Amino acid sequence: MPLATQRATWGRVNQTENEDGRASCRAREERKGRIVKKFPWLKSQKRTDPELPFEPTIWMKDESNGEYYHHQTEHEKKLRQFVLETADANARKLGLDRRQFMASAMGVATTLWCVACSNDEKQKENGGPALCVPPEAQFDEAAACELLSGDEFIFDVQTHWFNQEDFKRFPESIMPMFKFLANTANEEIYIQKMFLESDTHMTVLTSWPGTTCPADLTIPCGLPLSNEAMADSRDKMNQMAGNTQRVIQHVQVLPNDLSGVDAQLEIMSEMHCNRMAHGWKMYPGFASQSIDPRGTLGYMLTDPEARAVIEHGLKLGLNRFCVHKGLPILNFFRAEFNHPKDVGVVAKDYPQANFIIYHSAICAGFEKVEEAPAEGPYNPSDQDPKGVNALIKSLLDHGIQPNSNVYAEVGSALNQINKDDIAAAHFFGKLMKYVGVDRVVWGTDCVVYASAQTFIDWFRALTIPEAMQTQYGYPPLDATNKRKIFGLNAAKLYNIDPEANRCRIEASSMGKLRRELNEEYGKYRWAMRQPLGPRSFEEYVLQCRQARAAGRPG
């Protein structure tokens, strides 16, 4: 059914409050008064201030996290228009300013409801929508809050910020790109988006790839966030959070770096012994002339240099290897090295190691994100699968059973699937079935996407239809399994006591500040924020050209 035809059908469901005369003007004004009291900042705008955006709470226009660019699809274009029209109509029914409405739980619920209504053909084939949003949540704040609220322990294992001090040895030609990121996704903004504007309790701080900077290296070098800066930031934020363990961090390891693998092993020892590390971050698909002018094009986990890193990490007693697979980035990733076919091999060879596969290999096998089709069911007869299915085949081929030593992390994959609820159901269903319900871990790849809360709200409403569970053998995406994915699985992986840590975090001054801000300005104040990455394709292309010309180090 075309989206325009569905819009007329869906619109009839919205006519629930005023047609039968049961919603009095007095009740409507009471609702309006409660909401306006929460959002005084919407009325404090000066006439000279830029107009606040009116957009769905799930971003549906062009966007980029700085690593790759996503062009708005035709479906997203129509869906965005449907959300805005529905939200405007709902706001009018309640006598609210449309921006006040969108910055409420009802605005979030309306966005999710529209997404759930926009996938009619796929839903018919799969037993109904995978997003469960009661229509009344669009008009009743209590119903919307019930839909979106939760008391899960949320542990985000993929987060970033960018440190301008670490750019000093970058070439001038790419400075604008990283200065932009440092201005829009710095440490201060990280604290705001992750801890004051979302329900996230704990995070893992990690870096993009780059090169090391030994004293005698004259070519451009560095990391967008150095290992030392990550450790410093971890300590600073934990102190701000009442000396709790709110942030832990990885150490970036580059087996194919020009400095040589022995130098990388020394970095591992130094960082872990002197600053404490919580995991090793690896980017096998990253390939840049600044790494090796001789033309090294990434590496496989089965290569001698990568095995040396794995074995050294195990020798140091830190067995968490966080590996970027899938999600090709700019022109610096090679599909053959970004492919997860080596994951099953090393998981079998090193059973004492834990391999956390970042992005769950979504879009693996493709040079560009936009080339990848939507995720669907796993096909065992496909000898050359792509995306998540490539990861699954690697595990099956090497006898890696569910809930073994491979984990699936979902950062940025969420951004690929959150406008298609059936693709999302397949994505999580496959991971729970083949990787294991105890091995799927939460990540958002924020803060370049702005607040992580948009993904949290969406996941709380997501389900797997019973027909899909029956047909494909998927476990249910129920409250128990959502709690595992949101944080309990990662807590076990990182040896964290979730309840004790949450209590300390919520009792800290940072926890108190968040509650005060929610009370004064509304929990969904983040709805007025746009993604923090490049705002147009022209800006993104300029950054890509600058980076390519210089052999981008990060």
Salt bridges, closest charged atoms under 4 A:
GLU17 OE1 - ARG31 NH2 3.16
ASP20 OD2 - ARG22 NE 2.02
GLU30 OE2 - ARG26 NE 3.60
GLU51 OE2 - ARG99 NH2 2.85
GLU55 OE2 - LYS61 NZ 3.58
GLU55 OE1 - ARG80 NE 2.74
GLU63 OE2 - LYS419 NZ 3.99
GLU76 OE1 - HIS70 NE2 2.93
GLU85 OE1 - ARG7 NE 3.31
ASP88 OD2 - ARG92 NE 2.87
ASP120 OD2 - LYS124 NZ 3.46
GLU141 OE2 - LYS38 NZ 3.00
ASP151 OD1 - ARG483 NH2 2.49
GLU152 OE1 - ARG460 NH2 2.76
GLU165 OE1 - LYS168 NZ 2.92
GLU187 OE1 - LYS236 NZ 2.90
GLU197 OE1 - LYS193 NZ 3.34
GLU197 OE2 - ARG529 NH2 3.79
ASP199 OD2 - ARG460 NH1 2.82
ASP199 OD1 - ARG514 NH2 2.40
ASP199 OD2 - LYS523 NZ 3.10
ASP232 OD1 - ARG275 NH2 2.75
ASP235 OD1 - ARG234 NE 2.85
ASP235 OD2 - ARG275 NH2 3.47
ASP292 OD1 - ARG294 NE 2.73
ASP342 OD1 - LYS325 NZ 3.05
ASP349 OD2 - ARG307 NH2 2.90
GLU375 OE1 - LYS430 NZ 2.54
ASP384 OD2 - LYS386 NZ 3.05
ASP397 OD2 - LYS393 NZ 2.70
ASP420 OD2 - LYS122 NZ 2.60
ASP438 OD1 - LYS484 NZ 2.90
ASP445 OD1 - HIS160 NE2 2.75
GLU499 OE2 - ARG502 NH2 2.90
GLU506 OE2 - HIS201 NE2 3.27
